[in-house]
Amino acid sequence: MFTNFLLLLCLLVYLQFNPQHHNRFPHDPSFSSSYENFQGTPKIAFLFLARHRLPLDFLWDNFFRNADADKFSVHVHSEPGFVLNETTTDSEFFHGRQLNKSVQVVWGEPTMIEAEKLLLEAALHDPANQRFVLLSDSCVPLYDFSYTYSYIMSSPKSFVDSFVDESTGRYDPDMSATIPRSKWRKGSQWVTLVRKHAELVVNDNFVYPIFKKYCKRWKAQRNLPKKILQILELNFLFQKRKLTNCIPDEHYVQTLLTMNEVEYEVERRTLTYTLWDSSPAKDWRQMWHPVTFNQPDAAPHKIKEIKGINHVHYESGHRTEWCRVANVYSSCFLFARKFSQGAALRLLNDGALGFHDPEAALSA
């Protein structure tokens, strides 16, 4: 009897202090309890992260104008106090679609994750929203709504670019007690989630606080002389001073889903194309941001090239992700960024996206 008691006591202590086995993710039924068996027409929630106005609203207006109203919803996170109405956007699809609650977002800070969580939370209140697409204010759709809807809805999985991050500069060992190194993931911020995974993000109160405390970007001292900045390269900082340079939004969703052991429910790729500047001649600080497509760059042949991409190679992990939908090989990307207003206007005028409204293009 005493031996059994000791065994039980040891088991309880083990479960209490072992983060990999202790259940830290209790199911929160606040959203899903009455929506699990939703039988109506499923919607895609388009979730826009905006700095202020939506500079490409005229292009998205064309996109939504060719859609069934019962198949999509729109939610916008902008700066606190900003309102989308007739004076701030010409597209009726965005009128009043700003969140009532928002935060001031700073690139590379945890506030980006907060904004994403607020967008998902707002969209989850509509039981018809079954897919959730996170977009920036510089994203453009590559296809018409019909194709986009069929593509996303044909897969029961989320689309989340996720891979093992083998670099030593982003993971803080102080997280290891709660987020093991083996669970640390990296990937694109621009995810498309099924409802179950959107709920996991919104209900999470365990992984996010750890990110907020430990996942922080290194802030370069811009007032230092140029020669000094050139010496302070990231690799030197990481190796000699043991600093971490963590960009939260490139790790959070990926790591959270891994911690919840649902990686098998994910297509490990993003639906949003991004071209990164990898030129060694550039200042390293400029390499953190994607290339912006301006009007000369938005030629029809370039859009055709993006649409023609059917696989993505990941040097980390030594794998190639072939893009399939409903077991059929297909284009990898439905959206692309970053596009200027001039580039978006050219896309409309050239009809490169499969939809075109001359009057809307002229008024943009």
Contacts in CASP RR format, 6 or more apart in sequence:
PFRMAT RR
TARGET T0000
AUTHOR 0000-0000-0000
METHOD contacts of the structure
MODEL  1
MFTNFLLLLCLLVYLQFNPQHHNRFPHDPSFSSSYENFQGTPKIAFLFLA
RHRLPLDFLWDNFFRNADADKFSVHVHSEPGFVLNETTTDSEFFHGRQLN
KSVQVVWGEPTMIEAEKLLLEAALHDPANQRFVLLSDSCVPLYDFSYTYS
YIMSSPKSFVDSFVDESTGRYDPDMSATIPRSKWRKGSQWVTLVRKHAEL
VVNDNFVYPIFKKYCKRWKAQRNLPKKILQILELNFLFQKRKLTNCIPDE
HYVQTLLTMNEVEYEVERRTLTYTLWDSSPAKDWRQMWHPVTFNQPDAAP
HKIKEIKGINHVHYESGHRTEWCRVANVYSSCFLFARKFSQGAALRLLND
GALGFHDPEAALSA
14 21 0 8 1.000
15 21 0 8 1.000
15 22 0 8 1.000
16 22 0 8 1.000
19 177 0 8 1.000
19 178 0 8 1.000
19 179 0 8 1.000
19 180 0 8 1.000
20 180 0 8 1.000
24 206 0 8 1.000
25 200 0 8 1.000
25 204 0 8 1.000
25 206 0 8 1.000
25 259 0 8 1.000
25 260 0 8 1.000
28 199 0 8 1.000
28 203 0 8 1.000
30 203 0 8 1.000
31 124 0 8 1.000
31 125 0 8 1.000
31 199 0 8 1.000
31 202 0 8 1.000
31 203 0 8 1.000
32 195 0 8 1.000
32 196 0 8 1.000
32 199 0 8 1.000
34 127 0 8 1.000
35 127 0 8 1.000
35 195 0 8 1.000
38 127 0 8 1.000
38 128 0 8 1.000
38 130 0 8 1.000
40 128 0 8 1.000
41 68 0 8 1.000
41 70 0 8 1.000
41 71 0 8 1.000
41 128 0 8 1.000
42 71 0 8 1.000
42 128 0 8 1.000
42 129 0 8 1.000
42 130 0 8 1.000
42 131 0 8 1.000
42 153 0 8 1.000
43 70 0 8 1.000
43 71 0 8 1.000
43 72 0 8 1.000
43 73 0 8 1.000
43 126 0 8 1.000
43 128 0 8 1.000
43 129 0 8 1.000
43 130 0 8 1.000
43 131 0 8 1.000
44 71 0 8 1.000
44 72 0 8 1.000
44 73 0 8 1.000
44 129 0 8 1.000
44 130 0 8 1.000
44 131 0 8 1.000
44 132 0 8 1.000
44 133 0 8 1.000
44 148 0 8 1.000
44 149 0 8 1.000
44 152 0 8 1.000
44 153 0 8 1.000
45 72 0 8 1.000
45 73 0 8 1.000
45 74 0 8 1.000
45 75 0 8 1.000
45 123 0 8 1.000
45 126 0 8 1.000
45 129 0 8 1.000
45 131 0 8 1.000
45 132 0 8 1.000
45 133 0 8 1.000
46 72 0 8 1.000
46 73 0 8 1.000
46 74 0 8 1.000
46 75 0 8 1.000
46 133 0 8 1.000
46 135 0 8 1.000
47 75 0 8 1.000
47 76 0 8 1.000
47 77 0 8 1.000
47 116 0 8 1.000
47 119 0 8 1.000
47 120 0 8 1.000
47 123 0 8 1.000
47 132 0 8 1.000
47 133 0 8 1.000
47 134 0 8 1.000
47 135 0 8 1.000
48 54 0 8 1.000
48 74 0 8 1.000
48 75 0 8 1.000
48 76 0 8 1.000
48 77 0 8 1.000
48 119 0 8 1.000
48 135 0 8 1.000
48 136 0 8 1.000
48 137 0 8 1.000
48 139 0 8 1.000
49 77 0 8 1.000
49 105 0 8 1.000
49 112 0 8 1.000
49 115 0 8 1.000
49 116 0 8 1.000
49 119 0 8 1.000
49 134 0 8 1.000
49 135 0 8 1.000
49 136 0 8 1.000
49 137 0 8 1.000
50 76 0 8 1.000
50 77 0 8 1.000
50 78 0 8 1.000
50 136 0 8 1.000
50 137 0 8 1.000
51 78 0 8 1.000
51 79 0 8 1.000
51 105 0 8 1.000
51 137 0 8 1.000
52 78 0 8 1.000
52 79 0 8 1.000
52 82 0 8 1.000
53 78 0 8 1.000
53 82 0 8 1.000
53 88 0 8 1.000
53 89 0 8 1.000
53 137 0 8 1.000
54 60 0 8 1.000
54 76 0 8 1.000
54 84 0 8 1.000
54 89 0 8 1.000
54 91 0 8 1.000
54 94 0 8 1.000
54 137 0 8 1.000
55 137 0 8 1.000
55 138 0 8 1.000
55 340 0 8 1.000
55 341 0 8 1.000
55 344 0 8 1.000
56 137 0 8 1.000
56 138 0 8 1.000
56 139 0 8 1.000
56 140 0 8 1.000
56 339 0 8 1.000
56 341 0 8 1.000
56 344 0 8 1.000
57 89 0 8 1.000
57 90 0 8 1.000
57 91 0 8 1.000
57 94 0 8 1.000
58 90 0 8 1.000
58 91 0 8 1.000
58 344 0 8 1.000
58 345 0 8 1.000
58 348 0 8 1.000
58 360 0 8 1.000
58 361 0 8 1.000
58 363 0 8 1.000
58 364 0 8 1.000
59 140 0 8 1.000
59 141 0 8 1.000
59 344 0 8 1.000
59 345 0 8 1.000
59 347 0 8 1.000
59 348 0 8 1.000
59 353 0 8 1.000
59 364 0 8 1.000
60 91 0 8 1.000
60 93 0 8 1.000
60 94 0 8 1.000
60 141 0 8 1.000
61 90 0 8 1.000
61 91 0 8 1.000
61 92 0 8 1.000
61 93 0 8 1.000
61 360 0 8 1.000
62 348 0 8 1.000
62 355 0 8 1.000
62 356 0 8 1.000
62 357 0 8 1.000
62 360 0 8 1.000
62 361 0 8 1.000
63 141 0 8 1.000
63 144 0 8 1.000
63 145 0 8 1.000
63 353 0 8 1.000
63 355 0 8 1.000
64 72 0 8 1.000
64 74 0 8 1.000
64 91 0 8 1.000
64 93 0 8 1.000
64 145 0 8 1.000
65 93 0 8 1.000
65 357 0 8 1.000
65 360 0 8 1.000
66 144 0 8 1.000
66 145 0 8 1.000
66 146 0 8 1.000
66 355 0 8 1.000
67 145 0 8 1.000
67 146 0 8 1.000
67 149 0 8 1.000
70 128 0 8 1.000
71 145 0 8 1.000
71 149 0 8 1.000
72 145 0 8 1.000
72 149 0 8 1.000
73 123 0 8 1.000
73 126 0 8 1.000
73 128 0 8 1.000
73 129 0 8 1.000
74 93 0 8 1.000
74 94 0 8 1.000
74 97 0 8 1.000
75 97 0 8 1.000
75 99 0 8 1.000
75 119 0 8 1.000
75 122 0 8 1.000
75 123 0 8 1.000
76 84 0 8 1.000
76 94 0 8 1.000
76 97 0 8 1.000
76 98 0 8 1.000
76 99 0 8 1.000
77 98 0 8 1.000
77 99 0 8 1.000
77 102 0 8 1.000
77 105 0 8 1.000
77 115 0 8 1.000
77 116 0 8 1.000
77 118 0 8 1.000
77 119 0 8 1.000
78 84 0 8 1.000
78 98 0 8 1.000
78 99 0 8 1.000
78 102 0 8 1.000
79 102 0 8 1.000
79 104 0 8 1.000
79 105 0 8 1.000
80 102 0 8 1.000
80 103 0 8 1.000
80 104 0 8 1.000
81 102 0 8 1.000
82 88 0 8 1.000
82 98 0 8 1.000
82 102 0 8 1.000
83 96 0 8 1.000
83 98 0 8 1.000
84 94 0 8 1.000
84 95 0 8 1.000
84 96 0 8 1.000
84 97 0 8 1.000
84 98 0 8 1.000
85 95 0 8 1.000
85 96 0 8 1.000
86 95 0 8 1.000
89 95 0 8 1.000
90 363 0 8 1.000
90 364 0 8 1.000
99 118 0 8 1.000
99 119 0 8 1.000
99 122 0 8 1.000
101 118 0 8 1.000
102 115 0 8 1.000
102 118 0 8 1.000
103 111 0 8 1.000
103 114 0 8 1.000
103 115 0 8 1.000
103 118 0 8 1.000
104 111 0 8 1.000
105 111 0 8 1.000
105 112 0 8 1.000
105 114 0 8 1.000
105 115 0 8 1.000
106 112 0 8 1.000
108 217 0 8 1.000
108 247 0 8 1.000
108 248 0 8 1.000
108 249 0 8 1.000
109 216 0 8 1.000
109 217 0 8 1.000
109 248 0 8 1.000
110 208 0 8 1.000
110 211 0 8 1.000
110 212 0 8 1.000
110 215 0 8 1.000
110 248 0 8 1.000
112 189 0 8 1.000
112 248 0 8 1.000
112 249 0 8 1.000
113 208 0 8 1.000
113 211 0 8 1.000
113 212 0 8 1.000
113 248 0 8 1.000
113 249 0 8 1.000
113 252 0 8 1.000
116 134 0 8 1.000
116 189 0 8 1.000
116 201 0 8 1.000
116 249 0 8 1.000
116 253 0 8 1.000
117 201 0 8 1.000
117 202 0 8 1.000
117 204 0 8 1.000
117 208 0 8 1.000
119 134 0 8 1.000
120 132 0 8 1.000
120 193 0 8 1.000
120 198 0 8 1.000
120 201 0 8 1.000
120 202 0 8 1.000
121 202 0 8 1.000
123 129 0 8 1.000
123 132 0 8 1.000
123 198 0 8 1.000
124 195 0 8 1.000
124 198 0 8 1.000
124 199 0 8 1.000
124 202 0 8 1.000
129 195 0 8 1.000
130 153 0 8 1.000
130 194 0 8 1.000
130 195 0 8 1.000
131 152 0 8 1.000
131 153 0 8 1.000
131 192 0 8 1.000
131 193 0 8 1.000
131 194 0 8 1.000
131 195 0 8 1.000
132 192 0 8 1.000
132 193 0 8 1.000
132 194 0 8 1.000
132 195 0 8 1.000
132 198 0 8 1.000
133 152 0 8 1.000
133 192 0 8 1.000
133 271 0 8 1.000
133 335 0 8 1.000
134 189 0 8 1.000
134 190 0 8 1.000
134 191 0 8 1.000
134 192 0 8 1.000
134 193 0 8 1.000
135 190 0 8 1.000
135 272 0 8 1.000
135 335 0 8 1.000
136 190 0 8 1.000
136 337 0 8 1.000
136 338 0 8 1.000
138 292 0 8 1.000
138 337 0 8 1.000
138 338 0 8 1.000
138 339 0 8 1.000
138 340 0 8 1.000
139 190 0 8 1.000
139 272 0 8 1.000
139 335 0 8 1.000
139 336 0 8 1.000
139 337 0 8 1.000
139 338 0 8 1.000
139 339 0 8 1.000
140 335 0 8 1.000
140 336 0 8 1.000
140 337 0 8 1.000
140 339 0 8 1.000
140 343 0 8 1.000
140 344 0 8 1.000
140 347 0 8 1.000
140 353 0 8 1.000
141 148 0 8 1.000
141 334 0 8 1.000
141 335 0 8 1.000
141 353 0 8 1.000
142 273 0 8 1.000
142 303 0 8 1.000
142 306 0 8 1.000
142 307 0 8 1.000
142 331 0 8 1.000
142 333 0 8 1.000
142 334 0 8 1.000
142 335 0 8 1.000
142 336 0 8 1.000
142 353 0 8 1.000
143 151 0 8 1.000
143 307 0 8 1.000
143 334 0 8 1.000
143 353 0 8 1.000
143 354 0 8 1.000
144 353 0 8 1.000
144 354 0 8 1.000
144 355 0 8 1.000
145 355 0 8 1.000
148 334 0 8 1.000
151 325 0 8 1.000
151 330 0 8 1.000
151 334 0 8 1.000
152 159 0 8 1.000
152 192 0 8 1.000
152 271 0 8 1.000
152 334 0 8 1.000
154 325 0 8 1.000
154 326 0 8 1.000
155 267 0 8 1.000
155 325 0 8 1.000
155 326 0 8 1.000
156 194 0 8 1.000
156 265 0 8 1.000
157 194 0 8 1.000
157 265 0 8 1.000
157 266 0 8 1.000
157 267 0 8 1.000
158 191 0 8 1.000
158 192 0 8 1.000
158 193 0 8 1.000
158 194 0 8 1.000
158 197 0 8 1.000
158 257 0 8 1.000
158 265 0 8 1.000
158 266 0 8 1.000
158 267 0 8 1.000
159 191 0 8 1.000
159 192 0 8 1.000
159 266 0 8 1.000
159 267 0 8 1.000
159 269 0 8 1.000
159 270 0 8 1.000
159 271 0 8 1.000
160 187 0 8 1.000
160 191 0 8 1.000
160 192 0 8 1.000
160 193 0 8 1.000
160 197 0 8 1.000
160 253 0 8 1.000
160 254 0 8 1.000
160 257 0 8 1.000
160 266 0 8 1.000
160 267 0 8 1.000
160 268 0 8 1.000
160 269 0 8 1.000
160 270 0 8 1.000
161 187 0 8 1.000
161 188 0 8 1.000
161 190 0 8 1.000
161 191 0 8 1.000
161 254 0 8 1.000
161 268 0 8 1.000
161 269 0 8 1.000
161 270 0 8 1.000
162 185 0 8 1.000
162 186 0 8 1.000
162 187 0 8 1.000
162 254 0 8 1.000
162 257 0 8 1.000
162 258 0 8 1.000
162 263 0 8 1.000
162 266 0 8 1.000
162 268 0 8 1.000
163 185 0 8 1.000
163 186 0 8 1.000
163 187 0 8 1.000
163 254 0 8 1.000
163 268 0 8 1.000
163 314 0 8 1.000
163 316 0 8 1.000
163 317 0 8 1.000
163 319 0 8 1.000
164 184 0 8 1.000
164 185 0 8 1.000
164 186 0 8 1.000
164 316 0 8 1.000
164 317 0 8 1.000
165 171 0 8 1.000
165 184 0 8 1.000
165 185 0 8 1.000
165 186 0 8 1.000
165 251 0 8 1.000
165 316 0 8 1.000
166 316 0 8 1.000
166 317 0 8 1.000
168 238 0 8 1.000
169 234 0 8 1.000
169 238 0 8 1.000
169 243 0 8 1.000
169 244 0 8 1.000
169 245 0 8 1.000
169 246 0 8 1.000
170 186 0 8 1.000
170 215 0 8 1.000
170 244 0 8 1.000
170 245 0 8 1.000
170 246 0 8 1.000
170 247 0 8 1.000
170 251 0 8 1.000
171 181 0 8 1.000
171 184 0 8 1.000
171 244 0 8 1.000
171 246 0 8 1.000
172 214 0 8 1.000
172 215 0 8 1.000
172 244 0 8 1.000
172 246 0 8 1.000
173 181 0 8 1.000
174 214 0 8 1.000
175 210 0 8 1.000
175 214 0 8 1.000
175 215 0 8 1.000
178 206 0 8 1.000
178 207 0 8 1.000
178 210 0 8 1.000
179 207 0 8 1.000
179 210 0 8 1.000
179 255 0 8 1.000
179 259 0 8 1.000
183 255 0 8 1.000
183 258 0 8 1.000
183 259 0 8 1.000
184 251 0 8 1.000
184 255 0 8 1.000
184 258 0 8 1.000
185 251 0 8 1.000
185 254 0 8 1.000
185 255 0 8 1.000
185 257 0 8 1.000
185 258 0 8 1.000
186 250 0 8 1.000
186 251 0 8 1.000
186 254 0 8 1.000
186 316 0 8 1.000
187 250 0 8 1.000
187 251 0 8 1.000
187 254 0 8 1.000
187 270 0 8 1.000
188 250 0 8 1.000
188 270 0 8 1.000
188 272 0 8 1.000
188 274 0 8 1.000
189 249 0 8 1.000
189 250 0 8 1.000
189 253 0 8 1.000
190 270 0 8 1.000
190 271 0 8 1.000
190 272 0 8 1.000
190 274 0 8 1.000
190 335 0 8 1.000
190 337 0 8 1.000
191 253 0 8 1.000
191 270 0 8 1.000
192 270 0 8 1.000
192 271 0 8 1.000
193 201 0 8 1.000
193 253 0 8 1.000
194 265 0 8 1.000
196 262 0 8 1.000
196 265 0 8 1.000
197 257 0 8 1.000
197 262 0 8 1.000
197 265 0 8 1.000
197 266 0 8 1.000
200 256 0 8 1.000
200 257 0 8 1.000
200 260 0 8 1.000
200 262 0 8 1.000
201 253 0 8 1.000
201 256 0 8 1.000
204 256 0 8 1.000
207 252 0 8 1.000
207 255 0 8 1.000
207 256 0 8 1.000
207 259 0 8 1.000
208 252 0 8 1.000
208 256 0 8 1.000
211 248 0 8 1.000
211 251 0 8 1.000
211 252 0 8 1.000
211 255 0 8 1.000
212 248 0 8 1.000
214 244 0 8 1.000
214 246 0 8 1.000
215 244 0 8 1.000
215 246 0 8 1.000
215 247 0 8 1.000
215 248 0 8 1.000
215 251 0 8 1.000
215 252 0 8 1.000
216 244 0 8 1.000
216 246 0 8 1.000
216 248 0 8 1.000
217 245 0 8 1.000
217 246 0 8 1.000
217 247 0 8 1.000
218 234 0 8 1.000
218 237 0 8 1.000
218 243 0 8 1.000
218 244 0 8 1.000
218 245 0 8 1.000
220 229 0 8 1.000
220 232 0 8 1.000
220 285 0 8 1.000
221 229 0 8 1.000
224 232 0 8 1.000
233 284 0 8 1.000
234 245 0 8 1.000
234 284 0 8 1.000
237 243 0 8 1.000
237 245 0 8 1.000
238 244 0 8 1.000
238 245 0 8 1.000
247 288 0 8 1.000
257 263 0 8 1.000
257 265 0 8 1.000
257 266 0 8 1.000
268 321 0 8 1.000
269 312 0 8 1.000
269 321 0 8 1.000
269 323 0 8 1.000
269 332 0 8 1.000
270 333 0 8 1.000
271 332 0 8 1.000
271 333 0 8 1.000
271 334 0 8 1.000
271 335 0 8 1.000
272 333 0 8 1.000
272 334 0 8 1.000
272 335 0 8 1.000
272 336 0 8 1.000
272 337 0 8 1.000
273 306 0 8 1.000
273 309 0 8 1.000
273 332 0 8 1.000
273 333 0 8 1.000
273 335 0 8 1.000
273 336 0 8 1.000
273 337 0 8 1.000
274 290 0 8 1.000
274 336 0 8 1.000
274 337 0 8 1.000
274 338 0 8 1.000
275 290 0 8 1.000
275 291 0 8 1.000
275 293 0 8 1.000
276 287 0 8 1.000
276 290 0 8 1.000
276 291 0 8 1.000
277 286 0 8 1.000
277 287 0 8 1.000
277 289 0 8 1.000
277 290 0 8 1.000
277 291 0 8 1.000
278 287 0 8 1.000
279 287 0 8 1.000
290 337 0 8 1.000
290 338 0 8 1.000
291 338 0 8 1.000
292 338 0 8 1.000
292 339 0 8 1.000
292 340 0 8 1.000
293 302 0 8 1.000
293 336 0 8 1.000
293 338 0 8 1.000
293 339 0 8 1.000
293 340 0 8 1.000
293 343 0 8 1.000
294 340 0 8 1.000
294 342 0 8 1.000
294 343 0 8 1.000
295 340 0 8 1.000
295 342 0 8 1.000
295 343 0 8 1.000
295 345 0 8 1.000
295 346 0 8 1.000
297 343 0 8 1.000
298 339 0 8 1.000
298 342 0 8 1.000
298 343 0 8 1.000
298 344 0 8 1.000
298 346 0 8 1.000
298 347 0 8 1.000
298 350 0 8 1.000
298 352 0 8 1.000
299 346 0 8 1.000
299 350 0 8 1.000
300 350 0 8 1.000
300 351 0 8 1.000
300 352 0 8 1.000
303 336 0 8 1.000
303 347 0 8 1.000
303 352 0 8 1.000
303 353 0 8 1.000
304 352 0 8 1.000
306 333 0 8 1.000
306 336 0 8 1.000
307 331 0 8 1.000
307 333 0 8 1.000
308 331 0 8 1.000
309 323 0 8 1.000
309 331 0 8 1.000
309 332 0 8 1.000
309 333 0 8 1.000
310 322 0 8 1.000
310 323 0 8 1.000
310 329 0 8 1.000
310 330 0 8 1.000
310 331 0 8 1.000
310 332 0 8 1.000
311 320 0 8 1.000
311 321 0 8 1.000
311 322 0 8 1.000
311 323 0 8 1.000
311 332 0 8 1.000
312 320 0 8 1.000
312 321 0 8 1.000
312 323 0 8 1.000
312 332 0 8 1.000
313 319 0 8 1.000
313 320 0 8 1.000
313 321 0 8 1.000
314 320 0 8 1.000
314 321 0 8 1.000
322 329 0 8 1.000
323 329 0 8 1.000
323 330 0 8 1.000
323 331 0 8 1.000
323 332 0 8 1.000
324 330 0 8 1.000
339 347 0 8 1.000
341 364 0 8 1.000
344 364 0 8 1.000
345 361 0 8 1.000
345 364 0 8 1.000
346 352 0 8 1.000
347 353 0 8 1.000
348 356 0 8 1.000
348 357 0 8 1.000
348 360 0 8 1.000
348 361 0 8 1.000
348 364 0 8 1.000
349 356 0 8 1.000
349 361 0 8 1.000
END
